[in-house]
Amino acid sequence: MTPPFRIELLGQQDRESFDCGAEALNEYFRTRVSQDVRRRVSFCYVAIEEATNRVAGYYTLAACGIALGDLPEAITKRLPRYPTVPAIRIGRLAIDRDFQGRKLGGVLVFDAIDRTCKSGIAAFAVVVDAKDDRAVAFYEHHGFQRLDEMKRTLFLPIGEALKRRVKSRP
Ligand SMILES: CC(C)(COP(=O)(O)OP(=O)(O)OC[C@H]1O[C@@H](n2cnc3c(N)ncnc32)[C@H](O)[C@@H]1OP(=O)(O)O)[C@@H](O)C(=O)NCCC(=O)NCCS
C-alpha cells in the first residue's frame, strides 16, 4: 500500500473532521457507521495517515449475493446454476478531500479484495454502489462493469481484479 498510510478496522479514530466533499458519506461516517458495525451488517476499514494519525479514507465491507440472472451471459455460462453467486459489497468508499488524487481510492478497493481473498470464504466478485456518475467513472476506470444500465451498481470478478493488478505491477 502507499507507504504513508496504514489500513485498520474502525475503532476510536477521530471522525469529526472527515470531509470527502459528499455530505451523505461524511454524515454516515460521523454518525451512523458504528451502529452498522455493532449490528454486524457492515464492517468499516479506515486508511490512517501515519504522520498525523488522521483518517484519510474509509470503506465499508459486507457479504452479499448477486442474482445469477443479473450477470452477463458471457460470465454465467461458466458458473454453476445456483440462484445467487457469492460476492462482497463495498457499500461506501470515500477519501478525505485533502487526500484525493493520490490513488488511495484504488488502494482501498484492492484492500477489500485482498481481505476477502485472505478470509478463507469464497466470493466470485466485488460489488459497489456508486453514488453518482463520477463515482461510476472511477469504478469503470478500475475495471468494474455495470450490473444494470439503469442503476449505479457495478461488479468486478475477483479473479479478473487479481489479473489486472498483476499486469499493472511494474
Ligand atoms: C471517488 C474517490 C473515492 C476516488 O478516490 P481517489 O483516491 O481520489 O482516486 P485515485 O487517486 O485512487 O484515482 C485512481 C485512478 O482513478 C482515476 N479516477 C479518479 N476519479 C475518477 C473519476 N471520477 N473518473 C474516472 N477516473 C477517475 C484517477 O485518474 C486514477 O487513475 P490512474 O490510477 O490511472 O492514475 C474520491 O475522490 C472520493 O471519495 N470522492 C467523494 C466520494 C465518492 O464519490 N465516493 C465514491 C463511492 S460512492
The ligand as an ORCA input file, in Angstrom:
! r2SCAN-3c Opt
* xyz 0 1
  C     -14.079      8.814     -5.936
  C     -12.937      8.688     -4.936
  C     -13.189      7.513     -3.991
  C     -11.628      8.464     -5.722
  O     -10.543      8.302     -4.817
  P      -9.134      8.993     -5.111
  O      -8.155      8.489     -4.116
  O      -9.328     10.480     -5.183
  O      -8.829      8.474     -6.582
  P      -7.490      7.755     -7.006
  O      -6.353      8.730     -6.780
  O      -7.407      6.405     -6.325
  O      -7.719      7.509     -8.539
  C      -7.167      6.324     -9.088
  C      -7.366      6.358    -10.531
  O      -8.739      6.570    -10.830
  C      -8.885      7.693    -11.681
  N     -10.079      8.405    -11.275
  C     -10.329      9.014    -10.096
  N     -11.570      9.553    -10.109
  C     -12.082      9.288    -11.342
  C     -13.296      9.577    -11.993
  N     -14.266     10.255    -11.379
  N     -13.471      9.122    -13.260
  C     -12.519      8.408    -13.904
  N     -11.339      8.091    -13.331
  C     -11.126      8.537    -12.074
  C      -7.630      8.540    -11.454
  O      -7.348      9.287    -12.635
  C      -6.575      7.483    -11.203
  O      -6.080      6.958    -12.432
  P      -4.606      6.298    -12.556
  O      -4.525      5.209    -11.495
  O      -4.586      5.754    -13.941
  O      -3.663      7.427    -12.317
  C     -12.755     10.009     -4.096
  O     -12.477     11.088     -4.974
  C     -13.936     10.353     -3.202
  O     -14.002      9.918     -2.071
  N     -14.884     11.176     -3.702
  C     -16.050     11.600     -2.930
  C     -16.957     10.430     -2.521
  C     -17.274      9.487     -3.669
  O     -17.572      9.920     -4.785
  N     -17.197      8.180     -3.394
  C     -17.391      7.148     -4.446
  C     -18.033      5.908     -3.920
  S     -19.806      6.073     -3.763
*
